[in-house]
């Protein structure tokens, strides 16, 4: 991983997200990171390299997409994760998750979710009456390769 200096002010292509939605998205992405062995108290998002990937919606106070180019840093401004988010949205139900993800400890790669799709731990959180609409988006491979195995 090339050293990346965080930029917490430039929102990149995620700029249409309002404060309420951004807070919810970041909270859900942090929760999802715990499934990839990233469980730190203070995490900060760098959206400066975010890019729109074509799956979009309106929720809460704004518009958003399944952005790529998201980086997450710890309190010492060391990168701990980077990747691409996606979401399940049906009515008032919104669930954000990492579609692609690489986790880091310094320059050492820890985990790599390189197969797109809804992983099992996210699938279990989707209400049964919605699952039919998303069954083709489930992951076909194991969720990630990790040095923790």
N, C-alpha and C positions, 0 to 999 in steps of 0.2 A: 504494500500500500504506500503510495506516495504521500508524504507529509502534506496535510491540508490544513490551512489556517481557517478557523471558523469565521463565518460572516453571519451574525445574528440579526442584522438589520435589513439586508436585501432579501426580499421574499420571492425573488425569481418569478416563475410563472404561477406560483401559488398565491400571488397577491390578491386575486378576487375573494379568497377566503376571509370572511369576517372574523372578528375576535372570538365570538362564541363557538363558531365551527372549528376554528384553528385550535382552540383549547381542547375541544372534544376529540378532534383528530389526534393531537399530540398525546392526550391521555390514553387513548385506545392503542396507539402505536407503542407507547411505553409499556402498557400492560402486555401487549403481544410480545415485546422483547423478552419478557421473563420466560417465555417458552423456548427461547434460544439462549438461555443462560446469561442474559444481561439483566441484572437486578441491582441497579445503583440508585441511590437516593436522589441525586440531582442530575438530571439530564437536560440538555439544551439542544434545540433543533436549528439546523442551518438549512434554510430553504433556498439559498441563493442560486443553486444549480438545478433547482426543480424544473421539470419539463412536463408538459401535458402529454398524456398518452391515449386520449380518446374516449375514455369511459367517464362521463360527467353526470352531475346531478345538482339539484338545488336542495339545500337542507338548512334549517335554522335561519341564520341571518345572511346566507350567501350561496355562492356557486363554488363547486370544487370538482376536481378530476382525480384520476388514479395517477398521481405524480410519480415520476422517477427522479433520481438525483437528490434524494433526501439524505442528509447526514445528521448523525446524532453524536453529541460530544458530552463528556463528563465534566465535573466541576473544575478539572485542571485543563480543560480545552483539548483533551485527547479524544480522538475519534473512537467510538465504541461500536458504531453500526452505520451502515449506509445501504440504501436500497430503494425500492419501488413499492408504493402502497397500492392497495386496491380496497374495495368495499362491497358490502352487501347492503342494499337499501330496498326496503319494501314498506311503504306507508311511513309510520313513525319509527320503524326499526332500522337502525344504522349500526353496522359493525365494520370497523376499519381493521385491516390486517396487512402484514408485510407480504407482498406477492413475490418479490425477490429480496434477498437480504444477505449481507455479509456482516459478520460481527468480528470485532478486533480487540486485541490486547496489545497496545503499542503497535508494532509493525507485524505482529503475528496474527494471522487469520485464524479465528476460532471456529466459526460455523459459516456455511454457505448454503442458503436456500436458493438454488439455481433453477428449480423447476417451478413454473408458475402454477397457480391454482390454489384452491381453498384447502388448507391443511386440516387434518382431523380435529385438532383442538379448537379450531374456528367453526368447523362443521357442527360440532356438538353444541355450540352456542346459538345456532340458527334455529328459529322456531320451525317445528315440523310442517306447518302449513305453507312455509316459504321455500323449504328445501327443494321441492320439485322444480322450481324456476332456476335453481343454481346447481342441479346435479351434474351437469356437463362441465362445470367449472371446478370440480374437485380435483385435487392433486392426483396424479397417476403414479408418482414416485414417492419414496420416503421423503419426509419434510425437509431434511437438510443433512449435510455431511458435517460432522463436528469432531473436534479433537477431544471432546468430552466422552465419546462413546466408550 
